[in-house]
Amino acid sequence: MNVAAAIDELTHKAKEMRLPDLRRLITDLKPERREIEPYIQFTENHYARNLIYKTPNFEVLVLCWRAGQRSPIHDHGDSICAVRVFDGVLSADNYRRTAGGHIRADYSEDVEPGSVLSIQTTEIHQVSNLQSGGDLVSLHFYLAPLENNHVFSVMQPTFEAYRPGYTRVFMHADGI
């Protein structure tokens, strides 16, 4: 299945899907370079969030990471997510809240090209490109769109609302 077929399936089934269903769908995905190449666009100061499709029930993005770029430490609010690594190695650091409200590192994992990472609504995590010189390209599928999440600090037992926005917005008329 290519990205266009995955989007078509999500258009019809996203409302009823749960995390295991989304993970199965994205595991079966075999993205074609030609269909995502137009969305592989980087920025030098921070990772790029390039929106390729959005409905009220889901959104699909291509995220582009130069070496050393990281997301903030965040959760996904009411959204579940499946990430397929296209190029490079994605490093995911997961955190848990302590009784006092602080967050602490819990575990880390590296996700290789072709592999899928699934993220529950309550997971607190940070995604990074920790490769010494290579780029990272990942496809992110959110059920519902990522609009009500929070960022966390390792210094304070606080968190705040965060809406990451998009670096570039493409729509299905642009090729998918």
C-alpha positions as MATLAB code, in Angstrom:
seq = 'MNVAAAIDELTHKAKEMRLPDLRRLITDLKPERREIEPYIQFTENHYARNLIYKTPNFEVLVLCWRAGQRSPIHDHGDSICAVRVFDGVLSADNYRRTAGGHIRADYSEDVEPGSVLSIQTTEIHQVSNLQSGGDLVSLHFYLAPLENNHVFSVMQPTFEAYRPGYTRVFMHADGI';
ca = [
       0.000    0.000    0.000;
       1.286    3.482   -0.861;
       0.587    6.754    0.989;
      -2.367    7.658   -1.235;
      -4.035    4.302   -0.465;
      -3.377    4.762    3.280;
      -4.969    8.227    3.148;
      -7.950    6.794    1.289;
      -8.411    4.104    3.947;
      -8.097    6.665    6.744;
     -10.691    8.848    5.026;
     -13.201    6.034    5.430;
     -12.107    4.429    8.712;
     -10.174    6.915   10.873;
     -13.107    7.668   13.169;
     -13.417    4.030   14.254;
      -9.722    3.165   14.390;
      -7.754    2.590   17.579;
      -3.978    2.487   18.007;
      -3.531   -1.211   17.065;
      -5.574   -0.622   13.881;
      -3.502    2.427   12.935;
      -0.262    0.578   13.647;
      -1.345   -2.328   11.402;
      -2.226    0.079    8.593;
       1.084    1.932    8.780;
       3.057   -1.309    9.123;
       1.535   -2.402    5.790;
       2.480    0.923    4.212;
       5.253    0.819    1.615;
       5.725    4.488    0.734;
       7.008    5.259   -2.724;
       9.809    7.839   -2.854;
       8.212    9.684   -5.774;
       4.988   10.286   -3.841;
       6.622   11.801   -0.755;
       9.658   13.433   -2.363;
       7.858   16.778   -2.945;
       7.257   16.970    0.838;
      10.854   16.248    1.855;
      11.872   19.797    2.683;
      14.156   20.724    5.569;
      14.835   23.839    7.606;
      18.159   24.569    9.235;
      16.978   25.932   12.618;
      14.486   23.210   13.647;
      12.829   20.109   12.289;
      10.252   20.689    9.536;
       6.600   19.644    9.890;
       5.234   19.392    6.344;
       1.473   18.774    6.224;
       0.318   16.720    3.254;
      -3.274   15.853    4.207;
      -5.724   16.870    6.928;
      -9.353   16.219    7.808;
     -11.204   16.695   11.110;
     -10.416   13.013   11.901;
      -6.738   12.684   10.927;
      -3.674   14.345    9.491;
      -0.600   13.094    7.645;
       2.772   14.837    7.770;
       6.290   14.325    6.492;
       8.746   15.446    9.173;
      12.293   16.282    8.107;
      15.136   16.390   10.614;
      18.733   17.487   10.151;
      21.361   15.935   12.432;
      20.872   17.107   16.020;
      17.328   18.447   15.593;
      14.795   17.501   18.284;
      11.157   17.998   19.088;
      10.220   19.474   22.443;
       9.275   16.971   25.153;
       5.544   16.568   24.570;
       2.451   14.412   24.724;
      -0.230   14.041   22.053;
      -3.285   15.269   23.954;
      -6.218   13.384   22.432;
      -4.321   12.146   19.352;
      -2.851    8.734   18.709;
       0.016    8.433   16.274;
       1.912    5.977   14.115;
       5.277    7.000   12.674;
       7.008    5.225    9.807;
      10.687    5.993    9.388;
      11.474    6.591    5.729;
      15.177    7.581    5.838;
      17.612    7.764    8.746;
      17.263    6.628   12.344;
      14.625    8.143   14.633;
      15.549    8.316   18.316;
      12.601    8.341   20.726;
      13.130    9.189   24.393;
      10.177    8.405   26.624;
       9.434   10.013   29.983;
       7.111    9.311   32.889;
       5.654   11.589   35.517;
       6.716   11.202   39.118;
       4.364   11.553   42.086;
       5.612   15.133   42.512;
       4.693   16.050   38.929;
       8.228   16.099   37.528;
       9.124   14.038   34.478;
      12.049   11.662   34.312;
      13.600    9.615   31.551;
      12.039    6.171   31.328;
      13.471    4.471   28.230;
      14.851    5.204   24.763;
      14.644    3.430   21.451;
      16.045    3.885   17.965;
      13.712    3.238   15.047;
      15.254    2.139   11.747;
      13.990    2.830    8.190;
      10.859    0.824    7.400;
       9.970    0.399   11.074;
       6.901    1.811   12.809;
       6.631    3.571   16.157;
       3.174    3.954   17.704;
       2.383    6.594   20.310;
      -0.542    6.625   22.733;
      -2.287    9.807   23.835;
      -0.710    9.795   27.298;
       2.907    9.101   26.309;
       5.381   11.863   27.093;
       8.267   11.696   24.657;
      10.848   13.515   22.573;
      11.824   12.619   19.016;
      15.310   13.383   17.726;
      17.761   12.851   14.910;
      20.909   11.899   16.819;
      22.835   10.674   13.768;
      26.212   12.294   13.338;
      25.589   13.576    9.836;
      22.587   11.961    8.174;
      19.107   13.345    7.670;
      15.947   11.775    9.061;
      12.622   11.656    7.194;
       9.559   10.264    8.962;
       5.879    9.976    8.056;
       3.449   10.794   10.880;
      -0.199    9.737   10.928;
      -2.294   11.336   13.683;
      -5.838   10.325   14.635;
      -7.235   13.149   15.475;
      -5.057   16.024   14.266;
      -2.379   17.025   16.778;
      -3.985   20.174   18.161;
      -4.346   19.833   21.920;
      -1.026   18.565   23.198;
       1.340   19.792   25.907;
       5.060   20.448   26.293;
       6.945   19.477   29.418;
      10.083   20.656   31.180;
      12.665   18.502   32.920;
      13.419   21.494   35.179;
       9.935   22.217   36.556;
       6.917   20.045   37.442;
       4.824   22.026   34.960;
       3.496   21.659   31.461;
       1.774   24.008   29.075;
      -0.494   23.825   26.065;
       1.351   23.579   22.790;
       0.232   23.635   19.184;
       3.225   22.903   16.972;
       1.924   24.311   13.692;
       3.295   23.454   10.274;
       6.453   24.434    8.434;
       4.810   23.980    5.042;
       1.218   23.133    4.133;
       0.523   21.028    1.064;
      -2.891   19.659    0.257;
      -4.126   16.596   -1.573;
      -4.447   18.621   -4.779;
      -0.651   18.862   -4.748;
      -0.234   15.209   -5.624;
      -1.735   12.883   -3.045;
];
